Amino acid sequence: MKFYQNGKPVRESTEKTKELAARKAMRQRITALEAGQASIEFRGLKVADLIPLIERDYADRQQRSWDRVEYAWRCHLEPFFAKRRVEELGSDDRDDYVEKRQDEEASNATISRELSYLNRMLELRRQTTPRKVTNSLKFKRLTENNPRQGFITRKQLQKFTEACHISKNSSRDQRHYAALAILGYHLGWRSKELRDL
């Protein structure tokens, strides 16, 4: 397609094979440019191009959780989103990602965190001058399990650990339960996190 922007000719591929679809793509492109929802120089920006910005943001704000973001990106977000063009991201991409991660038995809380990292990348790019991204991938948070509730006291922990040692009526050593309870008490971890450890 060819159109004029500020009196200068612009040529881009519509990536369509039929003339009618190409004309429609050109009209949509011109409308988006006129509305300020797109830009010429950043067309084709890939999601992978956004990762340095969030890395710098975490460093500037001295966020210690960068390792989590990097892991989520490398293991889950990158394989799915890296080669996608930012301007074409939409709710369908988000829904497909959620479905994929749920098929992998990821919790809703984990999926929400991963998508929040992606949204942060888009938001940081949107705040740049000139704007490199005009849209953010907004989504409703997935329903999550109840957060941890209540804590045991040191006295309750002591009673529990004493009960876990070999008793006269038990032929089985249950000290591993005491170890889990002590770790959980001091680290504040959930039982699944402890069992995985």
C-alpha positions in Angstrom: 0.0 0.0 0.0 1.0 3.6 -0.6 -0.3 6.6 1.2 0.9 10.1 2.3 1.9 11.1 5.8 2.8 14.8 6.3 3.2 15.1 2.5 5.7 12.3 2.3 4.8 9.0 0.5 4.8 5.9 2.7 4.9 2.4 1.3 4.1 -0.6 3.5 3.0 -4.2 3.0 -0.6 -4.9 3.8 0.3 -8.6 4.2 -2.8 -9.5 2.3 -3.1 -11.5 -0.9 -6.5 -10.2 -2.1 -7.0 -6.6 -3.4 -10.2 -6.0 -1.4 -8.6 -7.1 1.9 -5.5 -5.0 1.1 -7.7 -1.9 0.5 -9.4 -2.5 3.8 -6.1 -2.9 5.6 -4.9 0.3 4.1 -8.0 2.2 5.2 -7.6 0.8 8.8 -3.9 1.8 8.8 -4.6 5.3 7.7 -7.5 5.7 10.2 -5.2 4.4 13.1 -2.4 6.9 12.1 -4.8 9.8 11.9 -6.3 8.9 15.3 -2.8 8.7 16.8 -3.2 5.0 17.6 -0.2 4.0 15.5 3.0 5.4 14.2 5.0 4.9 11.0 8.5 4.4 12.6 7.5 1.8 15.1 5.5 -0.5 12.8 6.7 -4.0 13.2 7.9 -3.5 16.8 8.0 -7.0 18.3 7.1 -7.8 21.9 10.7 -9.1 22.4 11.9 -5.5 21.7 10.2 -4.4 25.0 12.1 -6.6 27.4 15.1 -4.2 27.9 12.7 -1.5 29.0 11.2 -3.4 31.8 14.6 -4.7 32.9 15.8 -1.1 33.1 12.6 -0.1 35.0 13.2 -2.8 37.6 16.9 -1.7 38.0 16.0 2.0 38.3 13.3 1.2 41.0 15.7 -1.3 42.7 13.0 -4.0 42.5 14.5 -7.3 43.8 11.9 -9.4 42.0 13.6 -9.1 38.6 14.5 -12.8 38.7 10.8 -13.7 38.7 10.1 -11.5 35.7 13.1 -12.9 33.8 12.0 -16.5 34.5 8.4 -15.8 33.5 9.6 -14.1 30.3 12.2 -16.8 29.4 10.0 -19.9 30.2 6.5 -18.8 29.3 6.0 -15.3 27.8 8.8 -15.3 25.3 7.9 -18.6 23.5 4.3 -17.3 23.1 4.6 -13.6 22.6 8.2 -12.7 21.5 7.7 -12.7 17.7 4.3 -11.1 17.8 3.9 -7.5 16.6 3.0 -5.1 19.4 0.4 -3.2 17.4 -1.5 -6.4 16.6 -1.8 -7.7 20.2 -5.3 -8.1 21.4 -7.6 -9.9 23.7 -7.5 -13.0 21.6 -3.8 -13.3 22.2 -4.3 -12.9 25.9 -7.1 -15.5 26.0 -5.0 -18.0 24.0 -2.1 -17.5 26.4 -4.4 -18.0 29.4 -5.8 -21.2 27.9 -2.3 -22.5 27.1 -1.1 -21.9 30.6 -4.2 -23.4 32.2 -3.6 -26.5 30.1 -0.1 -26.6 31.6 -1.8 -26.5 35.0 -0.5 -23.1 36.0 -2.5 -21.4 38.7 -4.6 -18.3 37.9 -2.4 -16.3 40.2 0.7 -17.2 38.2 -0.9 -16.4 34.9 -2.1 -13.1 36.2 1.4 -12.2 37.3 2.9 -13.2 34.0 0.4 -11.1 32.0 1.0 -8.2 34.4 4.7 -8.2 33.4 3.7 -8.1 29.7 1.3 -5.2 30.4 4.0 -3.3 32.2 6.2 -3.6 29.2 3.5 -2.2 27.0 2.8 0.6 29.5 6.4 1.6 29.7 6.7 1.8 25.9 3.4 3.8 25.7 4.9 6.4 28.1 7.9 7.0 25.9 8.2 10.1 23.7 7.4 9.7 20.9 5.0 7.0 21.7 6.1 3.6 20.5 3.0 1.8 21.7 -0.5 3.1 21.9 -2.4 0.1 23.3 -2.1 -1.7 26.6 -3.2 -5.3 27.0 -5.8 -4.7 29.7 -7.6 -7.8 31.1 -9.7 -8.8 34.0 -7.8 -10.5 36.7 -8.4 -14.2 36.8 -10.1 -15.7 39.9 -7.4 -16.7 42.4 -7.5 -18.9 45.4 -7.8 -17.3 48.8 -4.6 -15.8 50.0 -3.0 -17.4 53.1 -5.0 -16.8 56.2 -3.9 -16.9 59.8 -0.6 -17.9 61.3 0.4 -20.3 64.1 2.1 -19.1 67.3 5.5 -20.2 68.4 3.8 -22.2 71.2 1.6 -24.0 68.7 4.6 -24.8 66.5 6.5 -26.2 69.5 3.6 -28.5 70.4 3.3 -29.7 66.8 7.0 -30.4 66.4 7.0 -32.4 69.7 4.1 -34.5 68.5 6.0 -35.3 65.3 8.8 -37.1 67.0 8.7 -40.9 67.4 6.1 -41.9 70.0 5.6 -45.2 71.7 2.5 -46.0 69.7 4.0 -45.2 66.3 6.6 -47.2 64.4 7.1 -44.4 61.9 9.3 -41.4 62.3 7.4 -38.2 61.5 10.1 -35.7 62.0 9.9 -34.6 58.3 6.5 -33.0 59.2 8.2 -31.0 61.9 10.9 -29.8 59.4 8.1 -28.7 57.0 6.3 -26.9 59.8 9.5 -25.1 61.0 10.4 -24.0 57.5 6.8 -22.8 56.9 6.7 -20.9 60.1 9.9 -19.0 59.4 9.5 -18.5 55.7 5.8 -18.0 55.5 5.5 -20.4 52.6 2.3 -22.3 51.5 2.2 -26.0 52.0 2.5 -26.7 48.3 5.6 -24.6 48.1 7.1 -26.6 51.0 6.2 -29.9 49.5 7.8 -28.9 46.1 11.0 -27.9 48.0 
